[in-house]
Amino acid sequence: MNTLLKDAPPRIRQPRPTFKRSLIPYAYISPTAALLLVLMMLPIILVIGYSFFDNVIVNKNPEFVGLANYVEILTDGVFAQALGNTLYFTFVSVGAHLVLGLSFAMLLNTRLLSSLSKALFRAIYVMPWLFTVAIIAVLWRLLLNPNGVINYVIITLGLSDTGIEWLSSRDTALIAVTFINIWAGYPFFMVSLLAGLQGIPRDLYEAATVDGANPIQQFIHVTLPQLKPIIISMAMLDLIWTSQQFALIWMTTGGGPINDTEMLSTFTYKAAFSSYEFSQASASAVIVLLLSMVLAFFYVRHQKSRD
């Protein structure tokens, strides 16, 4: 026994981490942290500060007004209309993205179609996701033009005698931009849900079939519970992204006609760069930031509980 102990290799003592060694990980992330501080945190802090002053940027000595800018923004009728339009635009878009994405994902996951048909439909369905926002806006402005293809089809079928001003009418402008956003965004849901569907074990469906479950019952009790984590995560992300949509609205309607498609993003932009009311624009931006932080909080909380 003593011989075995003598022949055993000596145990190597691990060096204790020194203060200098503990700083090495922070040195690796310091360039990224500095970049985020300059490009994100510093502008956010400046905007929050601007929201408590009057005549910022244009005046060298701005006056501190406290919460007056927030009161002015929250009591502004245009802001209230922009908030309502944003809620409609966001929730209708997210709901339609989920329904269309799940429908097309299940179509592409079915065994009734051949591999060639699935590949063809997949290329067609994912095509809106490949276009940039500028191309989507220009494309749909041409299609929805009073002399465009859609009005030509409507007049040819006898559904209307004259062309419809889709993007210029107060009755149809918000519906039109919402439809455009739905068309442009559903492929993101489709691709993610398709990956989730392909990850569901076939044994679950076979067991449900043995128990006598029909296709609808299998969808409710097998498919949806398996896709629930993906659906919740994607819905929260889409809520954040859609609520901040700016480029599509700006390049199609610009917030018109008469503020009927005004969103929080376009309202803030106009306040800053059209009216040069930087203080009110800063207050509006802070409100949008707070709303986004609420959504981000629930998203992060869901991800932690999921992990």
C-alpha positions in Angstrom: 0.0 0.0 0.0 2.8 2.4 0.9 4.6 1.4 -2.4 1.5 2.4 -4.4 1.2 5.7 -2.7 4.9 6.4 -3.4 4.5 5.5 -7.1 1.4 7.7 -7.6 2.0 10.9 -9.6 2.1 14.1 -7.6 -1.1 16.1 -7.6 -0.7 19.3 -9.5 -2.0 22.2 -7.5 -4.2 24.6 -9.5 -3.1 28.2 -9.2 -5.5 30.5 -7.6 -7.0 33.1 -9.9 -5.4 36.4 -9.3 -7.0 39.8 -9.7 -5.3 40.3 -13.1 -6.4 36.9 -14.3 -10.0 37.6 -13.4 -10.0 40.7 -15.5 -9.1 38.9 -18.7 -12.7 37.9 -19.7 -13.8 41.6 -19.3 -10.9 42.7 -21.5 -12.3 40.5 -24.3 -15.8 42.0 -24.1 -14.6 45.5 -23.5 -14.5 46.6 -27.2 -18.1 45.4 -27.7 -19.2 46.9 -24.4 -17.7 50.3 -25.3 -19.3 50.2 -28.7 -22.7 49.5 -27.2 -22.2 52.2 -24.6 -21.4 54.8 -27.3 -24.0 53.7 -29.9 -26.9 52.7 -27.5 -26.7 53.7 -23.9 -25.3 57.2 -24.5 -28.1 58.2 -27.0 -30.7 56.7 -24.8 -29.4 58.7 -21.8 -29.3 61.9 -23.8 -32.8 61.5 -25.1 -34.2 60.8 -21.6 -32.4 64.0 -20.5 -33.8 66.0 -23.4 -37.3 65.0 -22.6 -37.2 67.0 -19.3 -36.1 70.2 -21.0 -37.7 72.7 -23.4 -36.1 73.9 -26.7 -33.2 71.5 -26.6 -30.6 71.4 -29.4 -31.8 74.6 -30.9 -31.3 76.6 -27.7 -27.9 76.6 -25.9 -29.6 77.2 -22.6 -32.7 74.9 -22.5 -35.2 75.4 -19.7 -36.0 72.5 -17.3 -39.7 71.8 -17.5 -39.9 68.4 -15.7 -42.8 66.2 -16.9 -44.4 69.0 -19.0 -43.4 67.4 -22.3 -44.9 64.1 -21.3 -48.1 65.7 -20.3 -48.2 67.6 -23.6 -47.6 64.4 -25.6 -50.1 62.2 -23.7 -52.8 64.8 -24.1 -52.1 65.3 -27.8 -54.9 63.9 -30.0 -52.5 62.9 -32.7 -50.4 60.9 -30.3 -53.6 59.1 -29.1 -54.5 58.3 -32.7 -51.0 57.1 -33.4 -51.1 54.9 -30.4 -54.5 53.4 -31.5 -53.2 52.9 -35.0 -50.0 51.2 -33.7 -52.0 48.8 -31.5 -54.3 47.9 -34.4 -51.4 47.5 -36.9 -49.4 45.4 -34.4 -52.0 43.0 -33.1 -53.7 42.4 -36.4 -50.3 41.8 -38.1 -49.0 39.4 -35.4 -52.2 37.4 -35.4 -52.3 37.1 -39.1 -48.6 36.2 -39.2 -49.3 33.4 -36.7 -52.3 32.0 -38.6 -50.7 32.2 -42.1 -47.3 31.0 -40.9 -48.8 28.0 -39.1 -51.1 27.2 -42.0 -48.3 27.2 -44.6 -45.9 25.4 -42.3 -48.4 22.6 -41.9 -49.0 22.5 -45.7 -45.2 22.2 -46.3 -44.9 19.5 -43.6 -47.7 17.3 -44.9 -46.9 13.9 -46.5 -49.6 14.5 -49.2 -47.2 16.6 -51.2 -44.1 15.3 -53.0 -40.6 16.6 -52.2 -40.6 18.6 -55.5 -43.9 20.3 -54.7 -42.8 21.1 -51.2 -39.6 22.7 -52.5 -41.5 24.8 -55.1 -44.1 26.0 -52.6 -41.4 26.7 -50.0 -39.6 29.0 -52.5 -42.8 30.8 -53.4 -44.0 31.3 -49.8 -40.6 32.5 -48.5 -40.2 35.0 -51.3 -41.7 38.0 -49.5 -39.1 37.6 -46.8 -36.3 38.0 -49.3 -37.3 41.6 -50.3 -36.1 44.7 -48.5 -38.6 47.1 -47.1 -37.9 49.6 -49.8 -38.7 47.1 -52.6 -41.9 45.9 -50.7 -43.1 49.5 -50.4 -42.4 50.4 -54.0 -43.9 47.1 -55.2 -47.2 47.5 -53.3 -47.5 51.2 -54.1 -47.5 50.3 -57.8 -49.9 47.4 -57.3 -52.3 49.6 -55.2 -52.1 52.6 -57.5 -55.5 53.7 -58.8 -54.3 52.7 -62.2 -52.5 49.6 -60.9 -53.0 45.9 -61.4 -55.3 45.3 -58.4 -57.8 48.0 -59.4 -57.6 46.7 -63.0 -58.7 43.3 -61.8 -61.4 44.7 -59.6 -62.9 46.8 -62.5 -62.6 43.9 -64.9 -64.5 41.6 -62.6 -67.2 44.3 -62.2 -66.6 44.7 -58.4 -66.2 48.4 -58.8 -66.8 51.0 -61.5 -63.8 53.2 -60.6 -60.4 52.5 -59.1 -60.0 52.5 -55.3 -57.5 54.9 -53.6 -56.1 52.2 -51.4 -53.3 54.2 -49.8 -55.0 57.6 -50.1 -58.4 56.9 -48.7 -59.2 57.2 -45.0 -61.3 54.1 -45.2 -58.7 51.8 -46.6 -55.2 53.2 -45.9 -54.7 51.6 -42.5 -56.0 48.2 -43.7 -53.8 48.4 -46.8 -50.5 49.0 -44.9 -51.5 46.3 -42.4 -52.1 43.9 -45.2 -48.7 44.8 -46.7 -47.0 44.2 -43.4 -48.7 40.8 -43.0 -47.6 39.8 -46.5 -44.0 40.8 -45.8 -43.8 39.2 -42.3 -45.5 35.8 -42.4 -42.5 33.8 -43.9 -40.6 34.4 -40.6 -43.3 32.5 -38.7 -43.6 29.9 -41.4 -40.0 28.9 -41.5 -39.7 28.8 -37.7 -42.9 26.8 -37.2 -41.9 24.5 -40.0 -38.7 23.7 -38.1 -40.8 23.1 -35.0 -43.2 20.8 -36.8 -40.4 18.7 -38.2 -39.0 18.3 -34.7 -42.2 16.8 -33.2 -41.7 13.0 -32.8 -44.0 10.9 -35.0 -44.6 8.6 -32.0 -46.9 11.2 -30.5 -49.1 11.2 -33.6 -49.1 7.4 -33.8 -50.1 7.1 -30.1 -52.9 9.7 -30.6 -54.1 7.7 -33.7 -54.2 4.5 -31.6 -56.2 6.3 -28.9 -58.7 7.2 -31.6 -57.9 10.9 -32.0 -58.9 12.5 -35.3 -56.7 15.1 -37.2 -58.3 18.0 -35.4 -57.8 16.5 -32.0 -54.2 15.7 -32.9 -53.6 19.3 -33.9 -55.1 20.6 -30.6 -53.6 18.1 -28.2 -50.3 17.2 -29.9 -49.2 19.9 -32.4 -50.1 23.1 -30.5 -48.6 22.0 -27.1 -45.4 21.0 -28.9 -45.2 24.4 -30.7 -46.4 26.5 -27.8 -42.8 27.6 -26.7 -42.0 28.6 -30.3 -45.3 30.4 -30.8 -45.0 32.5 -27.6 -41.3 33.4 -28.3 -42.0 34.4 -31.9 -45.2 36.3 -31.0 -43.4 38.4 -28.5 -40.5 39.2 -30.9 -43.0 40.1 -33.6 -44.9 42.4 -31.2 -41.6 44.3 -30.5 -40.6 44.5 -34.2 -44.0 45.4 -35.6 -44.7 48.0 -33.0 -41.6 49.8 -34.1 -42.2 49.6 -37.8 -41.2 52.8 -39.5 -39.8 52.3 -43.0 -42.8 50.6 -44.5 -45.3 53.2 -43.2 -43.1 56.1 -44.2 -42.5 54.8 -47.7 -46.1 53.9 -48.4 -48.4 56.5 -46.8 -46.0 58.7 -44.7 -48.6 58.5 -41.9 -51.4 59.9 -44.0 -54.0 60.6 -45.1 -54.8 63.0 -42.2 -52.9 60.8 -39.6 -55.0 57.7 -40.4 -51.8 55.6 -40.7 -49.8 57.6 -38.2 -47.8 55.3 -35.9 -45.7 56.0 -32.8 -42.6 55.8 -34.9 -43.7 58.2 -37.6 -45.2 60.6 -35.0 -41.9 60.7 -33.2 -39.9 61.2 -36.4 -42.2 64.1 -37.6 -42.0 65.8 -34.2 -38.3 65.8 -34.4 -37.4 66.4 -38.1 -40.6 68.1 -39.5 -41.7 70.3 -36.6 -38.3 70.5 -34.9 -39.9 69.9 -31.5 -37.0 67.8 -30.2 -38.2 67.9 -26.6 -41.6 66.5 -27.4 -40.0 64.0 -29.8 -37.7 62.9 -27.0 -40.6 62.4 -24.6 -42.4 60.4 -27.3 -39.3 58.3 -27.9 -39.0 57.6 -24.1 -42.7 56.4 -24.0 -42.0 54.1 -27.0 -38.9 52.8 -25.2 -40.9 52.1 -22.0 -43.5 50.1 -24.0 -40.8 48.2 -25.8 -39.1 47.4 -22.4 -42.3 46.0 -21.1 -42.6 43.6 -24.1 -38.9 42.8 -23.8 -39.3 42.0 -20.1 -42.0 39.4 -20.7 -39.9 38.0 -23.6 -36.8 37.5 -21.4 -38.9 36.1 -18.6 -40.5 33.6 -20.9 -37.1 32.6 -22.3 -35.7 32.1 -18.8 -38.7 29.9 -17.7 -38.4 28.0 -20.9 -34.7 27.3 -20.3 
